[in-house]
Amino acid sequence: MLEPSIKLMKQKADSRYTLSIMAAKRARDIVEGKPRLTDVDIDKPVSIAVHEIAEDLITYKRKDK
């Protein structure tokens, strides 16, 4: 079973593309040395980022046009 679930992750953003960008940007930050915001026993930056998003530690805001 995948953790966190896809069903939960869909509730965190308005589209799967937004989720993808959020995870990619946060994973890049983790690779560059920024501290983890969650305590999970995982070493992969993308997986860490996904867990942070699932725990509402990483969010996004749309720019007004």
N, C-alpha and C positions, 0 to 999 in steps of 0.2 A: 504494500500500500504506500502511496506517495504521501509524504508529509511536507508541508501542509497540503490539505486537499485542494483540488481545483475549484470546488464549489466555494470554499472559504476565500480563495484568492480572487475569484470573480467579483466579490463584494468590496474589494479594496480599491478598485479603480473602475473608470467608466468603460474601458475596453482592454482587451488582451494586449494590444499594442502599447498602451500606457504602462501596463504591468511589466512588459518586456523592457521598455526603456528605463523604468524605475529600477528594476533588478540589475540591468547592465551598468547603469551609472553608479549605483551603490557598490556593485562588485568591483568596479574600477577603483573607487575610493578605497576599498578594503585592500586591494592589491598594492595601492600606492602608500599604504601604511596607516590609514585612518583607523581609529579604534573600533572594535566590534561593539554593537549596542545590545547584543543578546548573548546569552551564555548557552550555546549549543555545542555539542561535541562533534563538530564537522569542520573540515579543513578547506573545503571548496568555497571560494568567494561568492559564486552565484547562489549556492545553497544557503549560505549565511545571509545574503541579501534577501532571499525569498522568506526566510524565517523572520527577519526584521520587518519586512512588509506585513507579514501575517500577524505579527504582534503589535501592529500600528506604531512602530518606532520610526518608520519611514513613510511619509505621505507626499502628496503633490498638490500643487495649486495651479489652475489654469490661468494664463495671463488674459486680462481683458483686452479686447481689440478696440 
